Amino acid sequence: MWFQSEDSAAGIAFTDVTEGNLAAHTGDDPAAVARRRRAVETALGIGPVRYVRQVHGTTVQDVTGTPAPASAPEADAAVSADGTPLGILTADCLPVVLVGRPGEARNGPPVLAVAHAGRRGLLDGVLQRTLGVVRGHGARDVTAWIGPAVCGRCYEVPPEMAEDAQRVLPGIAVTTSWGTTGLDLPGAARTLLEAQGVAVAPECADRRAWCTLEHENLYSHRRDSTPGRLAGLVWPVGGKDAA
């Protein structure tokens, strides 16, 4: 496990290659993926995790009060206000976990969310849309964890792409460690979330230490076109009926 912590009555974790590929959409044996997912759930002591089928969009799936579907719905973020554990899959893009305390008018578990924020999703507003659903459940004091992802020192893009991104999110364009144009997705996400009143957990502040491209025990599609995906996970401490 790359990272595991607890905060605001919720557990947060990011897997690494030790847990194996947890994605069912990259050509791996579905039965093997299912076994790995169950092993992670058992290790964390949580019930079935709900995932989405990610398409680099901005759709947010609110799973609150809904039964688990036969197949994952198409979306790039998920929210639960009933204690349902959530997971998001990445291999360079940002896996973002959000936890919000329930509002004063609602007793129960924290409001949980996960989001897949690659370049396109981040620029198109997937984090803002996810936060909107979280706060729609009355959540307050929201905290975010930005999981392992390619850092700005390593994410090289064409100059035109950097210019276009800079117009949408000022400050996202940077220079890589070898002097070419790049994008700092984790830094832009932090700036965006903090501007929305979200506290970003300090544990994930050192982006070189959390860079998928620089650490071989993290999956990186840019490094080796791997079919492997790590998972960002969030659940209520003590399980679904904890609160």
Buried (B, 14 or more C-beta within 10 A) or exposed (E): BBBEEEBBBBBBBBBBBEBBBBBBBBEBEEEEBEEBBEEBBEEBEBBEBBBBBBBBBBBBBBBBEEEEEEEBBEBBBBBBBBBBBBBBBBBBBBBBBBBBBBBEEBEBBBBBBBBBBBBBBBBBBBBBBBBEBBBEBBBEEBBBBBBBBBBBBBBBBEEEBBEBBBEEBEEBBBBBBEEEBBBBBBBBBBBBBEEBEBEBBEBBEEBEEBBBBBBEEBBBBBBEEBBBBBBBBBBBBBBBEBB
